[in-house]
């Protein structure tokens, strides 16, 4: 074989090795990027869960039952009472029609009142 062909053969082998090395580097880089992305997603999910836990109010547990006086106007009656995460929802009405909704926390404090007016 002439020297030129040996030189060309060596260049081809060298380029083949470089191509294989580059493919391996690309695969390794992709795997590393994928792992970084997954860890970033996990950190984001954990941060979101912590933020959601902080947004939820901490219910103060009473050591015993509580008493509450709820003044009703004449003709009003309690239509329904529901227990929710933040407290107790009391629906007050007259003749089956809802007049107002009251939200009471588990310490007998009125959190809010919704007055319902119908035309």
N, C-alpha and C positions, 0 to 999 in steps of 0.2 A: 504494500500500500504506500502510495506517495504521502509525503508529510502533510500536504494540504488536506487530504481526507482525514487523517488522524486529528488534525487541528479542528476540523469541522465536527468530527465525531465527538471530541471532547467538549466542544461548545454546546452541542445538542444535549449531551448527558448533563452538563452543568446547568443548562436552562431547565431541563426536566426536573432536576433536583430542586431548583429554585421554585418551580411551579408547585411541586408537592409540598415544599416548606410553606409557601404562601397559603395554600389550601388549608394546611394544618393550623396556621396562624389565624386565618379567618374563622375557622370552626371554634378554636379556643376563645377568640375574642367574642364571638357570638354567644357562647355559653356563659362567659363572664358577664356580658351585658345583660343577658337574661336573668342571671342570679341577682345582679344589682337591681334590676327592675322589679323583681319579685320582692326583694327585701324593702325597696322603697314603697311598694304597694302595701306590704304588711305594716310598715311604719305608719302609712297614711290611714289605713283602716284602724289601727290601734289609737291613733290621735283622734279620729272621728268618734270612736267609741268612748274615749275619755271625755271628749267635749259633750257628747250626748248625755253621759252620766252626770256631768256637772250641771247641765241645763235642767235636769229633772229635780224638782224640789225634794228636799229631804223631809219626809214626813216625821213630825215629832209625835212619838207614841205617848199616849196618856197611860198613866199607871192604872187608871180605872175608868169607868164610864163617866160621861159628862152630861150635864143638864143644860138645857137651852130653852129659853122662852121665845117663841116665835109668834109675835102679835099678828092676828088676822083681823081684817076688817069684817064688818057684818056681811054675812052671806058668802064669805070666802071659805074654801075648804082645801085641804091638801089633797091633790089629785094623785100624785105619785112621789115616791122617794127612791132614789137610786144611789148605790155606793160606787164611787169611781176612785181612780188612783189619787187624785188631788183632794177629794173630800166627798161630801154627800150633796146630791142634787135634789132639791125639793121643788116640786111643781105645784103652784097654788093657782086655783081658779074659782070660777063661779058658774054654776049650772053646767059643768062639764067643759067650759071654755077656759083655756089657759090665760091667766092674767099676768103672772110673773113667775120667773124661775130664779131660785136662790141657790148659790153655791156656798156650802159651809164646810170649813176644814175640820179635821179630826180633833181640834182643840175647841170647838164650838165658836169659832170666829167666822163671821160672814165675810167671805172673800169677794163676792160680787152678786149683783142683782140684775136680772134682765127683765125689763118691763115690756110686755107684749101688748101692742095696741093693734086692734083690727078695725078696719073701717066698717 
